[in-house]
Amino acid sequence: MRSARAAERAAGGRPRLGATEGAFRRLCGEERGAVTAEFAVVLPAVLAVLGISIAGVFIAAQRLSLVSLAAQLARFEARGDEDLAAAMLADWAGPPLEAERERSGALHCVVLRSHPAGGLLSAIAVETRACAAVAGEESVPGSAAVAAATPAARSLA
């Protein structure tokens, strides 16, 4: 034996709502499309957070590459291998670089600057500085104080 609701559905009519179903719909109202509207509001925010996260990872990776390159350039130039350092800069596959060199006593320092991406991220600059002791230089600033403070230096004196 079929229920009255099943009989109405079979006849093509709209089923009558039970007392609890009718009360629930009257209480909540009609909410068709609410999920679509909420999704349309949340989607741009989720995409913005995702884009910022990906950009942050990209900029961090760029910074790591620049730190490594600056350290290698400083070492090569400090020991007199300018040709090898120039070849490394020429082989750089990343975005264009600005390179500055400075000498402070027995230290040779290299400063690299880059804008890792275009578009909105072009306003962000990544900069790194690396120094290396110059080959053949007798004193590095602070090396005499460190050498005098070590136990091995005291025992030799």
C-alpha positions in Angstrom: 0.0 0.0 0.0 1.4 3.3 -1.0 1.3 6.4 1.1 -0.7 9.4 0.1 2.4 11.4 -0.7 3.7 8.7 -3.0 0.3 8.6 -4.7 0.4 12.4 -5.3 3.9 12.2 -6.8 2.9 9.4 -9.1 -0.1 11.4 -10.3 2.3 14.3 -11.2 1.1 16.6 -8.5 3.1 18.3 -5.9 3.3 16.4 -2.6 1.6 17.9 0.4 4.0 18.9 3.0 3.8 17.3 6.4 3.3 19.5 9.5 7.0 19.5 10.4 8.2 20.1 6.8 5.8 23.0 6.3 6.8 24.6 9.6 10.4 24.3 8.8 10.0 26.0 5.4 7.9 28.8 7.0 10.5 29.3 9.7 13.6 29.3 7.4 12.0 31.0 4.4 13.1 30.3 0.8 16.9 30.1 0.5 17.4 29.0 -3.1 20.7 30.4 -4.5 22.1 31.2 -1.1 25.0 28.8 -1.5 25.8 30.3 -5.0 25.8 33.8 -3.6 28.1 32.9 -0.7 30.4 31.1 -3.1 30.6 34.2 -5.4 31.5 36.3 -2.4 34.1 34.0 -0.9 35.8 32.9 -4.2 37.7 36.2 -4.9 39.0 36.3 -1.3 40.3 32.8 -1.6 41.9 33.5 -4.9 43.6 36.6 -3.5 45.0 34.7 -0.5 46.2 31.9 -2.8 47.9 34.5 -5.2 49.6 36.3 -2.4 50.9 33.0 -1.0 52.3 31.8 -4.3 53.9 35.2 -4.8 55.5 35.0 -1.4 57.0 31.6 -2.2 58.3 32.9 -5.5 59.9 35.9 -3.9 61.5 33.8 -1.2 62.9 31.4 -3.8 64.3 34.4 -5.7 65.9 35.7 -2.5 67.6 32.4 -1.9 69.0 32.4 -5.4 70.3 35.9 -5.0 72.0 35.1 -1.7 73.8 32.1 -3.2 74.9 34.1 -6.3 76.1 37.1 -4.2 78.2 34.8 -2.0 79.8 33.1 -5.0 80.5 36.4 -6.7 82.1 37.8 -3.6 84.3 34.8 -3.2 85.4 34.6 -6.8 86.1 38.4 -7.0 87.9 38.4 -3.6 90.3 35.7 -4.8 90.9 37.5 -8.1 88.7 35.4 -10.5 86.9 38.4 -12.0 86.4 36.5 -15.3 84.7 33.6 -13.6 82.5 36.0 -11.7 81.5 37.9 -14.9 80.7 34.6 -16.5 78.4 33.6 -13.6 76.6 37.0 -13.9 76.2 36.5 -17.6 74.8 33.0 -17.1 72.2 34.2 -14.6 68.8 33.1 -15.9 66.7 35.1 -13.5 65.3 38.6 -13.8 67.8 41.5 -14.5 70.2 42.3 -11.7 71.8 45.4 -10.4 75.2 44.6 -8.9 77.3 46.9 -6.7 80.8 46.1 -5.4 82.4 47.7 -2.4 85.7 47.2 -0.5 85.9 47.6 3.2 89.4 46.9 4.4 90.2 43.3 3.6 86.6 42.5 2.8 85.2 42.5 -0.7 81.4 42.9 -0.7 78.8 42.4 -3.5 75.3 43.8 -3.3 72.7 42.4 -5.7 69.2 43.9 -6.3 66.4 42.5 -8.4 62.7 42.9 -9.0 61.7 39.3 -9.2 58.4 39.6 -11.1 56.3 41.9 -13.2 52.9 43.2 -12.8 51.8 44.1 -9.2 54.9 42.4 -7.9 57.3 44.7 -9.8 57.2 47.2 -6.8 58.8 44.6 -4.6 62.7 44.6 -4.7 64.8 41.8 -3.4 68.3 42.8 -2.2 71.2 40.8 -0.7 74.7 41.5 0.4 77.6 39.1 0.7 81.2 39.7 1.7 84.4 37.6 1.4 88.0 38.1 2.6 90.3 39.3 -0.1 93.1 36.8 -0.9 96.5 38.0 0.2 95.2 40.6 2.7 96.8 40.3 6.1 94.1 41.6 8.3 90.4 41.3 8.3 88.6 43.9 10.5 88.3 42.3 14.0 90.5 39.2 13.2 93.3 40.3 15.6 90.8 40.6 18.5 89.4 37.1 17.7 92.8 35.6 17.3 94.0 37.0 20.6 90.9 35.7 22.4 91.3 32.0 21.2 93.0 29.6 23.6 95.3 28.3 20.8 96.6 31.9 20.2 97.2 32.4 23.9 99.2 29.1 24.2 101.4 30.1 21.2 102.2 33.5 22.6 
